[in-house]
Amino acid sequence: MISFENVAYSYGGGELLSDMTLRLAPGSFHFLTGPSGAGKSTFLKLCYAELLPTAGHVSLFDREVRSLGRDDVAHMRRRVGVVHQDCQFLDHLPLAANVTLPLTVSQREIDGGDLGDLLAWVGLKHLADALPPSLSGGERQRAALARAIITDPEVILADEPTGNLDWEMSLRLLTLLVELNRMGKTIVVATHDLNLIRQAKAQIAARVLRISNRRLQLAGADL
């Protein structure tokens, strides 16, 4: 589904990531850990062709990213949902319109019933008409998750999705991600929160990856 072969990425004249080889299988759940500045966000951007590797090969859905044209990349990204740490919304649009933006941009039909079901699933149906500035941090993160999965992607990438949330709200978001994984979605979550990882590993078979000294390592059982 997503594979890295001897991938490296350099930035500002120095190598940030080096010699990474990995395959993310369909339906798998991965946590990505490492210190601040280790390259977790860069790794995720390589996973959806926001960045191209400076060495090695990244393949998405069995296609090498360097072979993809602009339209190919746009089509491929419909199969990948991304939840950014600093989730941005259009503040003048209500929550429901923000969530459906990926469908609007790609000129795809919006089913009101499906939207209602999705908002109910993330616990935000009662806020469908609310403007983003009125939402709490947890509500914004759940809205960001709803927006990421509105196109029914096969892969969900989440960059520190619980970084600004309290423990109760972090668990609520984790529950949604676990449910998506049980539906067959491939999940990759970058996080510093080892307690969150432990909580997930008690529920599902999650693989823990760590970026250390520019390289990707399989974390030990101590997590």
Phi, psi and omega in degrees: 000300171231126181224142175245133177232107180051045186278138172226154175220126180250146181216130177062031178087355178237154182274122180269318178235145186218134167050053180264127176231125188196148172231126175264109185281153176303135177080007181273163178232122181235137166257142179241118182240175180145159181294162176303135180085002182287337179116019182297314180295322177297317178302313181296321179295327174294331182289340178232024172062025168290328173236152175252143180294149176272349173204155180083192187226133171245128178242133177242122182051046175069020176234131179291131189298328181291344180271355185273130172279178183300315180293323179297318180296316180299318179293319180297322183292342174292341181267001181231124176258135184238130174248111181276154179298314179259081187290127183256141177228163172273108191294340181272354179256143177294164183307314183301319180291324176295318181296324183271004182305318179301326177287320180297314182297322181270009177055044177254152184292141178255119178266116183301324179293318178295320178298316179299319179296319181295314180296324177294322181296323178269005176075030184233013184299325181288351180249017184305325183263002181285149176272145185309321181299340181273355184275148173283172179300317180294321178294321179295319181293321177291325175295321178296322177294317178300317179296323181292332185253005182298333180269008181056056182288161177273336182233136173240123178250127182233123184259104180048054185293340181251011187301329183249018184249154173284173187298317181299315180288328176299317179295323179296317179293320178300319179302319179295318180294320177296319178298319178297320178297320179291342174277357178105003180282145172275129185239134171231121182239118172274127183203153171265348192276098181292330177295323177296318179297315179299319180297319180292318183293341175284346184249326186219167177275090181258136177265136182250122179249145179231133172266120180217131181052044175075356184244160181264130181232150172276119184291155183283175183288352181294343177280000000 
